């Protein structure tokens, strides 16, 4: 039967998209699976308990960057989660960067982050220091 199809395609080539839909679908599925496994994703995590920190670490192990919002956990749980993720990132050669109050960016070794986020407190301190140094 495959020989008949080849013969038919040789005599009557497919027109437009006829016969090529399956190829495009397969290519799309393959590329999306590769993107999910290759670590090109940004994951947003909002844990509600310490037990969810393992899932966040699994994303980092797959070389995905994770933004962690710790505003829904207690201060003690947030500290434990940060300690756990810090250990994970240290073991994998990644980085932990604070973006804001209770929000952290976890990046694996393959991700480079340039620049820093400044806090309002840092801005106030630097502004006061500059004003103290200047004579008005």
MDTraj code that builds the backbone (N, CA, C; nanometers):
import mdtraj as md
import numpy as np

residues = "UNK UNK UNK UNK UNK UNK UNK UNK UNK UNK UNK UNK UNK UNK UNK UNK UNK UNK UNK UNK UNK UNK UNK UNK UNK UNK UNK UNK UNK UNK UNK UNK UNK UNK UNK UNK UNK UNK UNK UNK UNK UNK UNK UNK UNK UNK UNK UNK UNK UNK UNK UNK UNK UNK UNK UNK UNK UNK UNK UNK UNK UNK UNK UNK UNK UNK UNK UNK UNK UNK UNK UNK UNK UNK UNK UNK UNK UNK UNK UNK UNK UNK UNK UNK UNK UNK UNK UNK UNK UNK UNK UNK UNK UNK UNK UNK UNK UNK UNK UNK UNK UNK UNK UNK UNK UNK UNK UNK UNK UNK UNK UNK UNK UNK UNK UNK UNK UNK UNK UNK UNK UNK UNK UNK UNK UNK UNK UNK UNK UNK UNK UNK UNK UNK UNK UNK".split()
xyz = np.array([
    [0.0815, -0.1189, 0.0000],
    [0.0000, 0.0000, 0.0000],
    [0.0863, 0.1258, 0.0000],
    [0.2022, 0.1217, 0.0692],
    [0.2904, 0.2376, 0.0713],
    [0.3489, 0.2632, -0.0672],
    [0.3727, 0.1575, -0.1422],
    [0.4249, 0.1721, -0.2771],
    [0.3245, 0.2437, -0.3667],
    [0.1952, 0.2118, -0.3490],
    [0.0899, 0.2782, -0.4253],
    [0.0833, 0.4268, -0.3939],
    [0.1009, 0.4619, -0.2673],
    [0.0974, 0.6028, -0.2263],
    [0.2159, 0.6774, -0.2858],
    [0.3342, 0.6151, -0.2841],
    [0.4530, 0.6783, -0.3418],
    [0.4342, 0.7001, -0.4922],
    [0.3795, 0.6013, -0.5576],
    [0.3545, 0.6111, -0.7016],
    [0.2547, 0.7228, -0.7316],
    [0.1484, 0.7291, -0.6492],
    [0.0467, 0.8333, -0.6671],
    [0.1082, 0.9717, -0.6446],
    [0.1915, 0.9851, -0.5407],
    [0.2549, 1.1140, -0.5118],
    [0.3520, 1.1548, -0.6220],
    [0.4170, 1.0548, -0.6846],
    [0.5107, 1.0849, -0.7924],
    [0.4364, 1.1358, -0.9163],
    [0.3227, 1.0738, -0.9477],
    [0.2448, 1.1154, -1.0647],
    [0.1627, 1.2405, -1.0389],
    [0.1067, 1.2487, -0.9191],
    [0.0196, 1.3614, -0.8831],
    [0.0709, 1.4238, -0.7534],
    [0.1675, 1.5129, -0.7624],
    [0.2217, 1.5737, -0.6401],
    [0.1120, 1.6465, -0.5628],
    [0.1223, 1.6444, -0.4303],
    [0.0212, 1.7130, -0.3487],
    [0.0213, 1.8633, -0.3782],
    [-0.0961, 1.9223, -0.3764],
    [-0.1078, 2.0658, -0.4013],
    [-0.1284, 2.1381, -0.2698],
    [-0.0840, 2.2617, -0.2654],
    [-0.0960, 2.3475, -0.1477],
    [-0.0469, 2.2731, -0.0242],
    [-0.1318, 2.2577, 0.0761],
    [-0.0941, 2.1944, 0.2024],
    [-0.1367, 2.0483, 0.2094],
    [-0.1893, 1.9938, 0.1007],
    [-0.2386, 1.8571, 0.1030],
    [-0.1231, 1.7611, 0.1315],
    [-0.1370, 1.6823, 0.2348],
    [-0.0354, 1.5845, 0.2695],
    [0.0761, 1.6369, 0.3578],
    [0.0796, 1.7672, 0.3803],
    [0.1861, 1.8239, 0.4612],
    [0.1393, 1.8638, 0.6010],
    [0.0128, 1.8542, 0.6299],
    [-0.0384, 1.8926, 0.7610],
    [0.0248, 1.8097, 0.8720],
    [0.0383, 1.6802, 0.8509],
    [0.0948, 1.5928, 0.9530],
    [0.2397, 1.6288, 0.9821],
    [0.3133, 1.6646, 0.8795],
    [0.4541, 1.6986, 0.8967],
    [0.4669, 1.8243, 0.9825],
    [0.3863, 1.9262, 0.9545],
    [0.3920, 2.0502, 1.0312],
    [0.3529, 2.0253, 1.1765],
    [0.2496, 1.9456, 1.2000],
    [0.2071, 1.9157, 1.3363],
    [0.3167, 1.8436, 1.4125],
    [0.3812, 1.7466, 1.3480],
    [0.4884, 1.6736, 1.4139],
    [0.6050, 1.7648, 1.4472],
    [0.6388, 1.8544, 1.3554],
    [0.7488, 1.9472, 1.3794],
    [0.7162, 2.0402, 1.4951],
    [0.5921, 2.0866, 1.5019],
    [0.5530, 2.1764, 1.6109],
    [0.5589, 2.1044, 1.7441],
    [0.5058, 1.9822, 1.7495],
    [0.5071, 1.9069, 1.8746],
    [0.6494, 1.8793, 1.9204],
    [0.7369, 1.8460, 1.8283],
    [0.8756, 1.8181, 1.8625],
    [0.9429, 1.9432, 1.9170],
    [0.9227, 2.0585, 1.8515],
    [0.9883, 2.1805, 1.8968],
    [0.9338, 2.2272, 2.0314],
    [0.8047, 2.2096, 2.0563],
    [0.7504, 2.2514, 2.1855],
    [0.7989, 2.1592, 2.2972],
    [0.8149, 2.0304, 2.2684],
    [0.8684, 1.9383, 2.3691],
    [1.0137, 1.9714, 2.3980],
    [1.0899, 2.0066, 2.2953],
    [1.2290, 2.0431, 2.3154],
    [1.2394, 2.1704, 2.3982],
    [1.1530, 2.2657, 2.3745],
    [1.1558, 2.3900, 2.4505],
    [1.1244, 2.3643, 2.5971],
    [1.0301, 2.2743, 2.6236],
    [0.9948, 2.2437, 2.7623],
    [1.1088, 2.1729, 2.8341],
    [1.1835, 2.0892, 2.7641],
    [1.2888, 2.0136, 2.8293],
    [1.4243, 2.0827, 2.8230],
    [1.4404, 2.1815, 2.7369],
    [1.5712, 2.2430, 2.7193],
    [1.5989, 2.3529, 2.8205],
    [1.5012, 2.3952, 2.8963],
    [1.5254, 2.4943, 2.9991],
    [1.5144, 2.6367, 2.9527],
    [1.4297, 2.6640, 2.8586],
    [1.4116, 2.7997, 2.8092],
    [1.2866, 2.8648, 2.8654],
    [1.2399, 2.8193, 2.9776],
    [1.1127, 2.8667, 3.0295],
    [1.1308, 2.9520, 3.1540],
    [1.0378, 3.0421, 3.1729],
    [1.0298, 3.1221, 3.2951],
    [0.9073, 3.0728, 3.3703],
    [0.9275, 3.0209, 3.4899],
    [0.8204, 2.9648, 3.5707],
    [0.7866, 3.0637, 3.6825],
    [0.6588, 3.0867, 3.7032],
    [0.6129, 3.1700, 3.8141],
    [0.5576, 3.0785, 3.9220],
    [0.6126, 3.0900, 4.0433],
    [0.5707, 3.0018, 4.1527],
    [0.5254, 3.0855, 4.2709],
    [0.4160, 3.0433, 4.3304],
    [0.3625, 3.1093, 4.4490],
    [0.3285, 3.0004, 4.5517],
    [0.4315, 2.9501, 4.6204],
    [0.4070, 2.8391, 4.7130],
    [0.3190, 2.8814, 4.8295],
    [0.2402, 2.7863, 4.8755],
    [0.1548, 2.8095, 4.9920],
    [0.2036, 2.7307, 5.1134],
    [0.3052, 2.6456, 5.0905],
    [0.3632, 2.5660, 5.1981],
    [0.5069, 2.5309, 5.1620],
    [0.5849, 2.4955, 5.2640],
    [0.7247, 2.4584, 5.2428],
    [0.7370, 2.3370, 5.1520],
    [0.6401, 2.2482, 5.1584],
    [0.6460, 2.1245, 5.0800],
    [0.6494, 2.1503, 4.9295],
    [0.6073, 2.2670, 4.8845],
    [0.6088, 2.2998, 4.7416],
    [0.7469, 2.3436, 4.6926],
    [0.8421, 2.3599, 4.7839],
    [0.9760, 2.4032, 4.7434],
    [1.0464, 2.2966, 4.6594],
    [1.0113, 2.1702, 4.6789],
    [1.0699, 2.0623, 4.5985],
    [1.0329, 2.0785, 4.4507],
    [0.9080, 2.1168, 4.4236],
    [0.8641, 2.1385, 4.2854],
    [0.9415, 2.2534, 4.2208],
    [0.9667, 2.3576, 4.2979],
    [1.0432, 2.4713, 4.2469],
    [1.1854, 2.4271, 4.2148],
    [1.2447, 2.3478, 4.3038],
    [1.3797, 2.2968, 4.2810],
    [1.3845, 2.2080, 4.1565],
    [1.2792, 2.1310, 4.1324],
    [1.2742, 2.0466, 4.0120],
    [1.2762, 2.1313, 3.8853],
    [1.2067, 2.2440, 3.8872],
    [1.2098, 2.3351, 3.7710],
    [1.3515, 2.3885, 3.7494],
    [1.4189, 2.4230, 3.8575],
    [1.5550, 2.4755, 3.8474],
    [1.6488, 2.3664, 3.7953],
    [1.6298, 2.2430, 3.8410],
    [1.7122, 2.1314, 3.7935],
    [1.6947, 2.1089, 3.6434],
    [1.5766, 2.1416, 3.5905],
    [1.5513, 2.1293, 3.4465],
    [1.6014, 2.2522, 3.3707],
    [1.6759, 2.3384, 3.4401],
    [1.7360, 2.4599, 3.3841],
    [1.6336, 2.5646, 3.3418],
    [1.5252, 2.5721, 3.4171],
    [1.4264, 2.6772, 3.3970],
    [1.4474, 2.7849, 3.5023],
    [1.4241, 2.9090, 3.4672],
    [1.4281, 3.0181, 3.5643],
    [1.2938, 3.0222, 3.6362],
    [1.2979, 3.0568, 3.7647],
    [1.1759, 3.0576, 3.8453],
    [1.1673, 3.1882, 3.9225],
    [1.0530, 3.2547, 3.9121],
    [1.0244, 3.3693, 3.9980],
    [0.9358, 3.3173, 4.1099],
    [0.9813, 3.3371, 4.2336],
    [0.9109, 3.2843, 4.3501],
    [0.8504, 3.4002, 4.4284],
    [0.7194, 3.3949, 4.4473],
    [0.6466, 3.4932, 4.5262],
    [0.6143, 3.4285, 4.6602],
    [0.6735, 3.4790, 4.7676],
    [0.6581, 3.4194, 4.9004],
    [0.5579, 3.4943, 4.9878],
    [0.4711, 3.5705, 4.9277],
    [0.3784, 3.6516, 5.0058],
    [0.2639, 3.5715, 5.0660],
    [0.2451, 3.4470, 5.0234],
    [0.1352, 3.3652, 5.0751],
    [0.1782, 3.2660, 5.1823],
    [0.3042, 3.2724, 5.2246],
    [0.3522, 3.1843, 5.3305],
    [0.3953, 3.2689, 5.4496],
    [0.4073, 3.2044, 5.5640],
    [0.4525, 3.2756, 5.6839],
    [0.6002, 3.3095, 5.6696],
    [0.6480, 3.3981, 5.7549],
    [0.7888, 3.4380, 5.7496],
    [0.8816, 3.3192, 5.7738],
    [0.8437, 3.2307, 5.8672],
    [0.9264, 3.1130, 5.8951],
    [0.9323, 3.0198, 5.7738],
    [0.8177, 2.9977, 5.7100],
    [0.8153, 2.9125, 5.5915],
    [0.8936, 2.9764, 5.4777],
    [0.8819, 3.1069, 5.4622],
    [0.9554, 3.1769, 5.3563],
    [1.1059, 3.1612, 5.3767],
    [1.1503, 3.1732, 5.5004],
    [1.2932, 3.1565, 5.5302],
    [1.3387, 3.0148, 5.4977],
    [1.2595, 2.9163, 5.5337],
    [1.2944, 2.7764, 5.5044],
    [1.2986, 2.7519, 5.3534],
    [1.2030, 2.8077, 5.2802],
    [1.2006, 2.7901, 5.1344],
    [1.3237, 2.8536, 5.0715],
    [1.3584, 2.9746, 5.1143],
    [1.4767, 3.0428, 5.0605],
    [1.6028, 2.9644, 5.0945],
    [1.6116, 2.9123, 5.2163],
    [1.7276, 2.8308, 5.2527],
    [1.7391, 2.7073, 5.1637],
    [1.6267, 2.6407, 5.1398],
    [1.6257, 2.5207, 5.0560],
    [1.6654, 2.5546, 4.9132],
    [1.6062, 2.6602, 4.8584],
    [1.6373, 2.6990, 4.7212],
    [1.7807, 2.7504, 4.7078],
    [1.8306, 2.8162, 4.8107],
    [1.9702, 2.8619, 4.8080],
    [2.0648, 2.7431, 4.7998],
    [2.0369, 2.6386, 4.8762],
    [2.1185, 2.5177, 4.8703],
    [2.1107, 2.4506, 4.7347],
    [1.9912, 2.4450, 4.6792],
    [1.9731, 2.3866, 4.5459],
    [2.0515, 2.4656, 4.4419],
    [2.0390, 2.5967, 4.4472],
    [2.1077, 2.6816, 4.3500],
    [2.2595, 2.6749, 4.3663],
    [2.3062, 2.6655, 4.4891],
    [2.4500, 2.6532, 4.5127],
    [2.5025, 2.5232, 4.4517],
    [2.4292, 2.4146, 4.4730],
    [2.4714, 2.2844, 4.4211],
    [2.4718, 2.2829, 4.2680],
    [2.3797, 2.3562, 4.2073],
    [2.3690, 2.3578, 4.0610],
    [2.4458, 2.4731, 3.9961],
    [2.5063, 2.5591, 4.0774],
    [2.5812, 2.6719, 4.0231],
    [2.4926, 2.7872, 3.9803],
    [2.3702, 2.7928, 4.0306],
    [2.2768, 2.8985, 3.9932],
    [2.2869, 3.0196, 4.0832],
    [2.1920, 3.1111, 4.0665],
    [2.1915, 3.2353, 4.1435],
    [2.0527, 3.2639, 4.1976],
    [2.0495, 3.3325, 4.3104],
    [1.9257, 3.3792, 4.3716],
    [1.9349, 3.5303, 4.3812],
    [1.8352, 3.5991, 4.3270],
    [1.8347, 3.7454, 4.3310],
    [1.7007, 3.7931, 4.3839],
    [1.7045, 3.8854, 4.4774],
    [1.5827, 3.9428, 4.5340],
    [1.5317, 4.0519, 4.4401],
    [1.4058, 4.0378, 4.3982],
    [1.3459, 4.1370, 4.3098],
    [1.2652, 4.2405, 4.3851],
    [1.2090, 4.2004, 4.4955],
    [1.1258, 4.2891, 4.5749],
    [1.0944, 4.2235, 4.7072],
    [1.0030, 4.2817, 4.7793],
    [0.9659, 4.2287, 4.9099],
    [0.8959, 4.0935, 4.8938],
    [0.9667, 3.9862, 4.9272],
    [0.9091, 3.8526, 4.9196],
    [0.9082, 3.7922, 4.7805],
    [0.9770, 3.8539, 4.6840],
    [0.9812, 3.8026, 4.5474],
    [1.1274, 3.7807, 4.5075],
    [1.1565, 3.6581, 4.4622],
    [1.2928, 3.6196, 4.4298],
    [1.3000, 3.5581, 4.2906],
    [1.4150, 3.5767, 4.2262],
    [1.4420, 3.5173, 4.0964],
    [1.5490, 3.4107, 4.1152],
    [1.5160, 3.2876, 4.0785],
    [1.6085, 3.1756, 4.0849],
    [1.6501, 3.1412, 3.9424],
    [1.7795, 3.1513, 3.9145],
    [1.8266, 3.1232, 3.7790],
    [1.9292, 3.0122, 3.7828],
    [1.9185, 2.9174, 3.6903],
    [2.0185, 2.8110, 3.6829],
    [2.1479, 2.8615, 3.6213],
    [2.2449, 2.7732, 3.6137],
    [2.3777, 2.8094, 3.5640],
    [2.3752, 2.8601, 3.4198],
    [2.2845, 2.8081, 3.3383],
    [2.2828, 2.8448, 3.1962],
    [2.2178, 2.9802, 3.1693],
    [2.1637, 3.0463, 3.2704],
    [2.0936, 3.1737, 3.2529],
    [2.1770, 3.2866, 3.3125],
    [2.1981, 3.3911, 3.2345],
    [2.2732, 3.5063, 3.2809],
    [2.1768, 3.6215, 3.3046],
    [2.1847, 3.6823, 3.4223],
    [2.0999, 3.7966, 3.4560],
    [2.1899, 3.9176, 3.4732],
    [2.1584, 4.0236, 3.4019],
    [2.2364, 4.1458, 3.4124],
    [2.1541, 4.2525, 3.4816],
    [2.2200, 4.3345, 3.5628],
    [2.1526, 4.4427, 3.6330],
    [2.1020, 4.3987, 3.7690],
    [2.0497, 4.4947, 3.8420],
    [1.9970, 4.4688, 3.9754],
    [1.8692, 4.5461, 3.9944],
    [1.7843, 4.4922, 4.0796],
    [1.6634, 4.5620, 4.1209],
    [1.6972, 4.6349, 4.2507],
    [1.6572, 4.7597, 4.2611],
    [1.6850, 4.8343, 4.3836],
    [1.5580, 4.8457, 4.4663],
    [1.5761, 4.8442, 4.5975],
    [1.4640, 4.8610, 4.6899],
    [1.4413, 5.0083, 4.7154],
    [1.3224, 5.0407, 4.7630],
    [1.2945, 5.1783, 4.8019],
    [1.3872, 5.2212, 4.9139],
    [1.4187, 5.1278, 5.0063],
    [1.5078, 5.1598, 5.1176],
    [1.6467, 5.1932, 5.0673],
    [1.6964, 5.1162, 4.9683],
    [1.8281, 5.1442, 4.9115],
    [1.8297, 5.2809, 4.8449],
    [1.7209, 5.3142, 4.7735],
    [1.7129, 5.4437, 4.7071],
    [1.7152, 5.5573, 4.8087],
    [1.6400, 5.5412, 4.9185],
    [1.6357, 5.6449, 5.0216],
    [1.7719, 5.6627, 5.0860],
    [1.8408, 5.5511, 5.1162],
    [1.9725, 5.5591, 5.1790],
    [2.0722, 5.6295, 5.0883],
    [2.0726, 5.5914, 4.9595],
    [2.1685, 5.6523, 4.8682],
    [2.1349, 5.7993, 4.8450],
    [2.0072, 5.8333, 4.8407],
    [1.9669, 5.9723, 4.8216],
    [2.0075, 6.0562, 4.9426],
    [1.9865, 6.0024, 5.0630],
    [2.0251, 6.0747, 5.1835],
    [2.1763, 6.0901, 5.1900],
    [2.2513, 5.9877, 5.1484],
    [2.3969, 5.9938, 5.1503],
    [2.4457, 6.1006, 5.0530],
    [2.3853, 6.1069, 4.9362],
    [2.4246, 6.2081, 4.8369],
    [2.3932, 6.3476, 4.8894],
    [2.2749, 6.3646, 4.9508],
    [2.2376, 6.4956, 5.0038],
    [2.3282, 6.5367, 5.1174],
    [2.3725, 6.4409, 5.2004],
    [2.4623, 6.4722, 5.3107],
    [2.5990, 6.5168, 5.2592],
    [2.6438, 6.4570, 5.1495],
    [2.7742, 6.4902, 5.0941],
    [2.7742, 6.6233, 5.0197],
    [2.6585, 6.6656, 4.9724],
    [2.6509, 6.7903, 4.8953],
    [2.6199, 6.9070, 4.9886],
    [2.6779, 7.0209, 4.9586],
    [2.6481, 7.1427, 5.0335],
    [2.5402, 7.2211, 4.9611],
    [2.4321, 7.2479, 5.0306],
    [2.3229, 7.3261, 4.9707],
    [2.3222, 7.4633, 5.0264],
])
top = md.Topology()
chain = top.add_chain()
for i, resn in enumerate(residues, 1):
    res = top.add_residue(resn, chain, resSeq=i)
    for name in ("N", "CA", "C"):
        top.add_atom(name, md.element.get_by_symbol(name[0]), res)
traj = md.Trajectory(xyz[None], top)
